Amino acid sequence: MDLLAIILLLMLALLISNVIGHYVPFIPMALTQIIFGVIIALIIGDYTFEIGAEWFLLLFVAPLLYNDGRHFSREELWGMKAQIFGNAFVLVILTTVICGYVINQLIPSVPIAAALALAAILSPTDPVAVNGIAKRINVPEKVMVLVRGESLINDASGLIAFKYAIAAAVTGYFSLKEAALDFSYTFLIAVISGVLFGLVITFTRFNLRKNGINDPVFHSLLQILTPFGIYIVTEDLLHASGIIAVVAAGIIYSIVREHTETYMAEEQLLTENTWSIILFVLNGFVFLLLGMNIPSAMFETISNPDMGNWLVFGYVAVIGFVILAIRFVWSLVSKAYSYYVGKRKDAEKPEIKTALITTLAGVRGAVTMAGVLTVPAVLENGEIFPARSLIIFIAAGVILLLLILATVLLPLLCKENPESNAQEGTDLTWAKNKLLLSAIKKIKEETTVENESAALQLIDEYTVSFQKNLYGHKSDEEHAERYNRKINEIRLLALNMQRKYISELLEKDEIDSTVFAFLTKFLDYREENVDYNFRSGAVFFLKRVMRGFSRLSGKRYKKSGVELEHLHFIRDVQIKAMEAAVEGLEKYAKTQEQPEYIYAVVFDYEKMLQRVKRTNDRDDDRMEEQKEELRFKVLDAERSEIRRLYEAGEINGEQEKELRRFTNYIESIILYEHNE
């Protein structure tokens, strides 16, 4: 199978893993992608994906770490600088030395240099791998800040330690003094290089804008190419660490962005969306490649007569638990030192539970796998690198083991954590619903005879967003059942209001029994299908498609003048009955503490009214212009509502900023489409 087919297969696996992650959120996506990698390897057979160490670091690690630097939060990380730098340097060194010697003693066939290399590459943590778990169970925010902060630096320190250990294993030579001097040079020059190149690129972009080159696509592409260029120049020309350089450049970008965010909104919108795709693909590819390497590494390892099947898995378990033990002890000791010796005001009393959560949250991921896949196949003298397959298998096994332990144990440790209730305060779904309600109210106020069709379509768009927020992103059956039950109750109430309206018309002799019977039959049909929403929706969709084909083919069911007039009369009565239901529901909503479900049904009725009233002689271009004008008026109404919520104390400053970003994002999209 050629390379192009393999890449397309990996892309398909990424898409499927994303779908699975939506329906099975308690399983980390990284774990799903590793499993898919194993399946792909078993399907395609003996296929080796070989790539040089420098190429792997350039294509995968450099952009991943640059992105980490771009999202560097000075306030959060500076507040925990002691713990972060301790974990990023001291803990990495301890893990490399202690675990390296344990590996060498446990597996004599692995030389000490190779054992230290394996321990070094197992040192960096990966917050991406644990993010899915953290969002679901609400890992304490301080723990996640620590994991994110240390991963920004320990990726680089771990990779540098790994690089020296691999060099020692390949050449057979190592000098601590030379390594210390070389490390100091590569670190300092890399930091200077990253800062200078980050500033140069920023200055270049500023001058290009000053000279009229404001194309957001150009500037976004320049940002995406930045980590690759900085890595190549630092590694090849300055012979320093490209990894440290891209992290430093990312931090410089984050600082500059704070002062230019307002002026480059369109560019940042495009850049962030592009980066999200690139990072998803890169992270996913690393875990898929990890899975693809497991079968071959396992086969070569198990086929070794000196290695028993259970012995190999025992190595993985022992090494994994040694790494966890080192991290657990370090977490307790560092907290105890800050609390009892340093006596810092913000220091927390050391607790075993918190130390366990910090330990399990430090899972390994993309950087570990990217590094271990760069282990060379041969030594400098031409001999085969000792136990290379075993090293790859152990690294893959430890990543899997730590992911599984985090998936199983973190929910048990965090389910009673008091910080887990913070989601209630940070969940802005209710506030976004208020914005959408204010938007719909504003549209209704601005609706005229001329723009009625455009207003109804725009209300339809906002209604879909409102109902999605109301339903929520939860997939549990209890939530779905509660939502459907409440919505069905309101729908039955609305149908009864329609029945009451047409009954009053019959009593006043404004309609005859034939029209009454026709409308009653329609309402009976609607009532029967209230409890079968999916089936009813599917039938309606099919009928709508059939009507669309009928219109395209020019076919019409011809009626006599009397019949057509009769149908028009029935349609008018039906419209008035639905309008009466809408009016009744709106009055009922004002008496309820939680009117959101009532408004959801009201919006459904308004969409039905839009379809019934719609004519075929509308000017689409003019309608789009009218919708555009209404959207900008709606944005002003939403911003006023945000200000009202803040002044009323219903939201705090951070939530106000988040809601403003929400409206600014929508405005950026509107402006972008308009320019197009």
Buried (B, 14 or more C-beta within 10 A) or exposed (E): EEEEEBEEBBBEBBEEBBEBBEEEBEBBBBBBBBBBBBBBBEEEEEBEBEEEBBEBBBBBBBBBBBBBBBBBEEEBBEBBEBBBBBBBBEBBBBBBBBBBBBBBEBBEEBBBBBBBBBBBBBBBBBBBBBBBBBEBBBBBEBBBBBBBBBBBBBBBBBBBBBBBBBBBBBEEEBEEEEBEEBBEBBBEBBBBBBBBBBBEBBEEBEEBBEEEEEEBEEBBBBBBEBBBBBBBBBBEEBEBBBBBBBBBBBBBBBEBBEEBEEEBBBBBBBBEEBBEEBBBEBBBBBBBBBBBBBBBBBEBBBEBEEBEEEEBBEBBEBBBBBBBEBBBEBBBEBBBBBBEEEEEEEBEEBEEEBBBBBBBBBBBBBBBBBBBBBBBEEBEEEEEBBBBBBBBBBBBBBBBBBBBBBBEBBBEBBEEBEEBEEEEEEEBBEBBBBBBBBBBEBBEEBBEEEBEBBBBBBBBBBBEBBBEBBBEEEEEEEEEEEBBEBBBBBBBBBBBBBBEBBEEBBEEEEBEEEBBEBBBEBBEEBBEBBEEEEEBEEEEEEEEEEEEEEEEEEEEEEEEEEEEEBEEEBEEBBBBBBBBBBEBBEEBBEEEEEBBBBBBBBBBBBBBBBEEEEEEEEEEEEBBEBBBEBBEBBBEBBBEBBEEBBEEEEBEEEBBEBBBEBBBEBBBEBBBEEEE
